[in-house]
């Protein structure tokens, strides 16, 4: 089946530089995607965009080039609740990848078990209105309650301005369903606003008041106003995002994750160099201890706990 990429959206950057920053041994890229390939894994009819193909082979080649040991492959909205491409990537990872799925209320326990056996460890709820249609909150809460028996968590994707209206629902998922919540990309703060302003303060308060809420401190290329300064020969790109991500890392060192977000869907102004994104890490996690927690200890505890305990 032929798919035409959404006009104006960029292809992923095919020539990433080698990072200057050396990742700690066992580092995990905890947020990335696979798209298609369309002829093998068709895109969902209800999708809001059509990306370029980005295969598991290309993802794992990038993993090795950058120096990561493992990946967490997150289901993308362009595939809807058809998780076949993501699960296929897990099955062919030799145990070096885990996954986050998108499911509907109609999913059976047998299907959830099969995804668990393949390496899925969470479900994603997307509240970004330009990317997905509304899903009733009672359906999402039911899903969150059901997946608890497999020890899965819930990943939530929203924009900062929407947190006040979503606060009570997220609290219900946290308290009533009793599952860990992972926030994508710090809730997409507006980095042109003050770091100590009310909007970002509300996000930090959300993490403070909910002990099982984690955050990914990723996607500076989506949040930055200053942009990729490395295009001028520097390695300190997206500097306006650094204070926000660093605040989260230093305040919640045991509840943070980082990922490339490869292949960076929906970008129109520039496509990031993934090597440069890795060089963003020491600016937000300035010590070896923080880097190891962010890149190794935290994702291993969440996605490969059996290796930490010696369980099989």
N, C-alpha and C positions, 0 to 999 in steps of 0.2 A: 504494500500500500504506500502510495506517495503522499508525503505531507510537505506543505510549503511553510517555511519558517515565518513567523510574524514579521512583517516589514519593519525595518528600522532597528531591530534588536540584533545585537552583535553576537558573533560566534566566539567561543572560548579561545583564549590566547594559546596558540600552539607552540610557542617557544619560550616557556618560562625560564627565567634565570635560575642559577643555583643560589640558594640562600647564603648570605654571609653568616647567619646565625645557625649554629649546629644544634639540632634538636636533641633532647635527652633520649637515651636508649629506651625503646619501647613506646615512643610518642604516638598518640592517636589523633588522626584527623576526625574529629567528632561531629562534623556536619558537612556532608557532601551528597551528591546526587548522581544517578544515572538516568539518561534520557534515551528511550528506545534501545537500539535502533528501530525506527518506525516500522519497517517491513516485518520485523520479528516481534516487537512489542508495541502495537499501535497506541497512539495517543487517544485520550478519552474524548468522546464526542462533546462533552459538556465543558471542556477546557476553556480557559480564558486567553491562552496563548499557545503557540506552537514553537518549541525550541529547536535548536539544531540538535542532531543526534550526538550523544556523548556516552560511549559504551563502557562497560566494566573493564575491558582491556586498557582503554585510555585512562580511566580513573586509576587503575593499579600501576600503570606506568608512571603517572604523576606521583603517586604515593612513593614509589621507589626513588624517583628523581629528587624529591624534596627531602627525603630521609625519614618519612613516617614508617611505622611498623604495622599500623592497623587503620581501619576506617569504620565510621558509622555512617551507613547509607540511609538517607532520609527520603521517604516517599515524596515525590514532587506533585504539585497540583495538576500538572499537565497529564498525568496518568490517572488522576482521580483515585478511586478505590481499587483499581486493578494493579495489584502489587507485584505482578509477575517479573517485571524488569528488575526491581529492587531485590526480590527473593532470588532470582537467578544470579545476581551479582554476589549475594551471600554464599550461595551454594558453591560457586566457583572461586571462593576466596581462600580455601584451605584453612578455614577457621579464623582468618585474620580480619573479618568484617562482621559487624552486627547491623541490625536494621531497625528503622522506625517506620511503621506502616500507617496507611489511612484505611479505616474500615467503616462500614455502615452498620446500622442496628441489625440488619439481616444476616450478618456474618455468623457462621455456626461455630460452636466450640471446637469441632473437628478442624475447621479451617484455621482457627486461632492456634490450635495445637500444632498443626503442620507448619505454620509460620514460626512458631516458637522453636520447633525442631530445626528449622533452617537458620535461625539466628536472630529473629526479630525479638526486640526487647521493649518496644514501646509503640504508642500510637500518637499521631499528630492531629491536633485540632487547629485549623487555620481560621483566623478571624479578620484577615485582611480583605476588605470588601471588594477591592479591585481584582482579587485573585480567585475568589471562590464565592459561591452562593451560600446563603444562610442555611445552617443546619440547626434544627431545634435543640435548645440547650438540654431538654430532658433526654433526648436521644444521646447526646454527648456524655451526659452524666451516667446514663445506663451503660454505655461502652466503658467509661472509666471504672465503673464498679465491677464489670465483668472481667476486665483484664488483670485485676488485682491478683487473681488466683495463680497467674503465671509469673507474678513478681514484676510485671511491666510497669512503665511509667507513662506519663502523658507529656507530650511536647506541645507547647502553645505558641502560636505566632500571631502577634497583634502589633498595633502601632500605639505609641505612647498616649496620644490624645484619647484613645478608646479605653484606657485602663480604668478610669472611674466607673464607667458603666459595666465593665466586665469583672470588677473586683469581687462582688458577691458570688458570682458564678465560679470564679477561680477558687474562692475560699471553700465553696461547697465541694468542688473536685478534690481539694486538698484535705478537707476535714471529713466530709461524708463518705466519699469514695476511698479515702485513706491511701492515696497513691502519691508518689513523688511527682512533682511538676518541674519541667525544664522549660525555661523561657528562651525563645529564639532571639538572639541578637540584642539582648538587653531591652527588649520591648521597643526597639527602633526609636531611641530618643532623638529629639531635634538638637543636634550638637551646636547649632547656632544660638541656642538659648543657654543661660547660665547653668553650670553644673550644680550649683546650689539652689537653683530655682525650684518652684513647686512641682513641675512636671517630673523631673528626674528624682526629686526627693520622694515622690509618691511611689515610684518603682522601688527605690531602696527600702522604703517603709514596708512595701509588700513582701520583700525578701526577709526583712527583719521579723515581721509578724508571723511568717509561715516557715516553720523550721525545715520543711521538706521541699522548698522551692530553690531550684538551681537556675543558673543563667549561662547562656553561651555569650562569650564576649567577642563575637566574630562579626564579620561583614563590615569592616570599616569603609570599604569601597561603596557601600550602599548609604552609609550615614554621613560621610564626609562632605563638607562644603569646600574645604581647601584643596582636596583632590590628591592625585598621585604625584607628589613632588619628585619622586624618583625618576620621572620622565626627564628631569633636568640633571640627572646623574647622581642624585642623592639616594639614600636608602632609608630615609625616615618619612615615608609617605603617610598621608592621612593623619597628620599630627593633631588636628582638632578633635579627633575621636579618642586619642590617647587618654586624656584626663578622665573621661567617662568609664572606659574599660578598666583603667588602672584602679579607679575607686572601687569598682565591683570586685576585682581580683583581690585587692588588699583588705576589703571589708568582709568578704566571704570566700576565703582561699580554698575551703574544702567543698565549695558548691559551685564551681565554675568549670566550663568546658570551652574548647576552642576548635574551630574548623575552618576549612578553606572556603566552603560554599561552592566549590567547583561543581558544575561548569558555569556558575554565575548567571542564572537566567534573568531575563527582563531588563538587562542593562542596555542603555542607549548612548550614554555620553563617553564612556571608556570601558575597556575590558581589562581587569587587573592582571598583573603579572603575579602568578601564585608564589614565585620565589620571593617577591617583594612583600607579599602578605605574611609569609613566614618571618621575615625580618621585622614585622610589626610587633611580634610577640615579646621580645625583651624590653620593649618600651612600656608594655602594660603589665608585665610580670618581670620586674627588674632583678630578682634574685634567683639563684639556682633552685632554692627550695620552692618558691612560688611557681617556677617553670615546671618543675617535676610534678607538683600537685595538679596544675592546669592541664598538662599534656599526658601524664602517665597515671598517677595515683587515682585521680578523680574518675576519668573515663574507665579505667580498669575496674574500679569499685562498682561502677554502675552497669557496665556491659559484660565484663568477664570476671565476676566475683568468684566463680569456681576456681579460677587460677590463683587467686589470692589465698583461698582457704585450703587448696589442695584437693578440693572435691572433684569428682568426675562428672 
